[in-house]
Amino acid sequence: MTAVEFFDVHGLLMLRNQILDELENKRTVKVMFNLNVVYYLVKMRFPEIFRNNKNINFEPELRNVEIQRNDTYSKLIEIQEFNVTNDD
């Protein structure tokens, strides 16, 4: 996984399912990440899925990475109109 520099939602779900399948088969799993994706994975709360599982090792250890979260629940988000001219 060190060559991966971007995850979309489908890739994130595929990775989650693959890791869970390996863990269900009583295997120890080690996943090494490129530093470019660590922040995104932590922001998406990916490591929380495996919080109590001792059979998975992340490198770097995602469960120890902390990010500052902003409380946006009480703030409005501006909506802007946009046009799509090409769907590629």
Number of C-alpha atoms within 10 A of each C-alpha: 10 12 10 12 12 13 13 8 9 9 11 15 13 12 16 15 12 12 18 17 12 14 17 10 8 10 13 14 14 12 14 14 19 14 14 13 16 19 14 13 17 17 15 12 12 18 18 13 11 17 11 10 11 10 13 18 16 14 13 14 14 20 17 10 12 10 9 6 7 6 7 8 7 6 7 7 8 5 6 5 4 6 5 6 6 5 4 4
